[in-house]
């Protein structure tokens, strides 16, 4: 069984934000994440079944980029690989919410191995998120 057909356990990711309530408004309000435990300095979000935790700190935001298929991709970023229809629905939802994209929703590596839909945007603290999709999920790790 390939790694793309096995059940995937939820991952955990912690990241810096400048303001907890601003993070709540974005992750719960805009992206629709469920909210879990929290304190005055951190808050858990359910990002498509994965636990991501926003920690209030003074050091938040994007730094370096790397060129990928003609775009400057934030070297530090996170997100989820969605099914094709969910990816398009999220892109439409983000456009309707007025989210400014770092990299507009597009097809990357068109006609090549690993062809994928991708989009990049920032949360209010400057953390870069990428959501992507493959019409053929077997292409996720294709070489």
N, C-alpha and C positions, 0 to 999 in steps of 0.2 A: 504494500500500500504506500503510495507516495505521500509526502508530507502535506500536500494540498488537499488530500481526500480524507485525512484523519480528522477526528474531532480536535479542535484547537482549544486548549485551556485558556482562560482569560489571562491577559497580562496585566501588570501593575506598572504605572509610570507616574512619577512625581515631577512636577515642573514649577518654576517660580512665577508668581503673579505679583503685581504691585498692590492690588486691592481685592479682597475676598468677595465683596458684593458686586463689584464690576465683573469678576470671573463668574459668579453665579448667574448674573443677568445674561452673559454670553453663552456659557456652556449649558445651563438649564433653559434659558429663555430662547436663544437663537437656535442652538443645535438640538435642543430637546432632550438633553441628558437628564437622567434621574439624579437626585441628590441623596448622598448617604450621610455618614457621620461627618461631624465638623467640630472645630474649635474656633477660637478667635483668630488663629493663625493659619488654618488649613481647612479644606473642604473636599470631600470625596465626590466624584461624579461617575455615573455609569455611562460610559461611552461605548455604545453597541455591545454591552456585556463585559467590557473591560473597565478595570478600576483605574481612573486617573485622578491624581490628587494635586490640587492647586495649593501651593505653600506661599504665603505672603513673605516677600523678601524685597530688598532694594535692588537685587540683581536679576531683572527680568528682561526678556526680549531677544531678538534675532541679532546675530553677529555676522559670521562669514557666509559666503555663498560659493557655489560650485557650478560651473557650466554643464548643463545636461540637455542634449538635443536642442541647442540654440537658446536655452533659457537659463537665467541665473537662479539656481535652486538654493534656498536656504540650507546650509549644511546641517544645521540642527533643526529638526522638525519631527512631528509625529502625526498620526492619523489612522485611518481604517481603510481596508480594502472592502468596498461594498459591491453588491451585485449590480449589474448594469442599470436596471430600472431605478434602484434606490439611489445610485450615484447621480443620475439625471434629475431625480426628484429633489435631492439635496442641493444641486447646483441651482435649480429653479428657486428653491426656498431661500438660498443665500442671496441670489440676485434680488428677489422681492424684498428681502430685509435690508437691502442697500449695502451689503458687505462689499468692500473694495478688495478685489483679488490681486495678489502679487503676481500670480500666473493664472490667467483666465482659464475657465474650463475648456479643455482641448483634448485631442488625441495625440499622444506622444508615440514616437517610434512607428509611425503609420506604415503599414505594409511590412514591418520587420518582426523578428522574434521579440516577444515581450510587448507588442502593441497594447497600449492602455489609455484609458481616459484618466485625466488628472486635473487637479486644481489646487492652488495654494492660496491661503489667506492668513491673516494675522488675527490672534485674539486681542483684546484690548491692552494687554501687557506687552504685546510685540512678539509673542511666541508664534512660530510658524506652524501651520497645520497643512497636511496634504491628505486629501481624500482621493482615492483612485479606484478604478474598476477595470476588469478584463472581461471581454466577451467570452474568452476561453480561460477559465481559472487555472488550467494546466500551464498557462503561460507565465504564471507568477514567478517561478524560478527557472524558466526556460533560458537556455544559453545559446 
